[in-house]
Amino acid sequence: MSSSTALPGQSPIAETAPLSLCALEPRVPADRLVAEMVPPPRFDSVRFDTYVPDPNQPSQTEAVKVLSDFAAGLGGAHASGSGKRKWFSKKPAAPTAPLGVYLDGGYGVGKTHLLASLWHATPAAPSLKAFGTFVELTNLVGALGFQQTVQTLSGHRLLCIDEFELDDPGDTVLVSSLLSRLVEAGVALAATSNTLPGKLGEGRFAAADFLREIQGLSAHFRPLRIDGEDYRHRGLPEAPAPYSDEQVTRAAYATEGASLDDFPSLLDHLARVHPSRYGALTDGLRAVCLTEVQPVPDQSTALRLVVLADRLYDREVPVLASGLPFDRLFSEEMLNGGYRKKYFRAISRLTALARDAKGLVAQ
């Protein structure tokens, strides 16, 4: 809806009133969750040959080769043997090596780029490949139920899991059981994380009590270490300082498809929307404008913000903000705790989106 808007000291101009994320409560049907298990828009066009390895980090070049070979090896019949039984009389033997690869490395070394490239390079129809974050996978189980999720994914050639992390004991048992069933069905696995598979859960819960499940998860993967610095800030200028409330508000009114919310209200709203819907919450957004950015008050709120930051980054939605800079969102206790890697990833991604938003502010 258009309106004539005048901010203090400004002349009225015809502009479009921005959206409010706090007014949206999207409903996401289960079939959409399955259909959207593809690389997000930011990674829709990436390929192995568009990944630029750091010449000082040989592990990055090695990762491209290993993953390219891994993709080529998935070109045969489904590993469950459904295709092979047409040619061989005997049931194929179970694989002797892990039918999965696990990309371990710090934030910003291009792990998601490589994971999406693997998805694109695997010679199978999109309907036989699934790509989603760890949170999206657990949300899928919540929407479909365990058995239906197993049935839905068992016919796939490849399941790619981005940002693999175990945040609670329930997730540990759930994912351990799910991946074991999928591996038995012949589904190849690929995952990214900032934590080695044998170390999942450390600092978050009593991981020692769930050692069997964690070791079982680790057995499905061949770890592949990727070293390097955060490419999002490699050789780039510092992120822009926060703008004033007035600048952010004017930009929101002047940008078609932008949203405008005060940060504390948005955090409250995220508590009322399931994280599986955060992607739908950002549907059609051209920019997110936030006023009054301030430190996140608690860990539950911080983890919800991490999910939102991931969805905005995936969809390449710029973020324009006033208040504190994004590197001051999380307390020192949070940044030194068990979820520190998630928080650093969120800071990195929000900083990149803040840089993308500079052009929204009139010079």
QUIBELBEL-V633465 format. One line per field, one symbol per residue. ss: DSSP state (2 for helix, 1 for strand, 0 for the rest). phi: phi as a letter, one per 20 degrees, with the letter a starting at -180 (. if undefined). Layout:
# QUIBELBEL-V633465
ss: ???
phi: ???
This chain:
# QUIBELBEL-V633465
ss: 011110000000111100102220000002222220000022200002220000000222222222222222000000000002220000000000000111110000002222222222200002221111122222222222022222222000011111000000222222222222222200011111100022200000002222222222222001111000002220000000001022222222220001111122222222000022222220000011111110000022222222222222220001111110022200022220000222222222222222222222000
phi: .ebedcegncefcfbefffcffedcfddffffgffeecgfggdfdfbgfeedfffecffffffgfffffffffeeefgffnfefffdcedfffffedgeaccedrffnenffgfffffgffffbfgfdcccafgfffffffffenffffgffefefebcddelfbddbggfffffgfffffffgenefdbbcaecggfdgnfndbfgffcfffffffffecdfcfceqefffcfmdfffffgeegffffffffedfnedbbeggfffffffedfgfdffffegmfeaddcdmfbgffbfffffffgffgffffgelefcdbdoefffdfdfgfffdefdgfffffffgffffffffegffefe
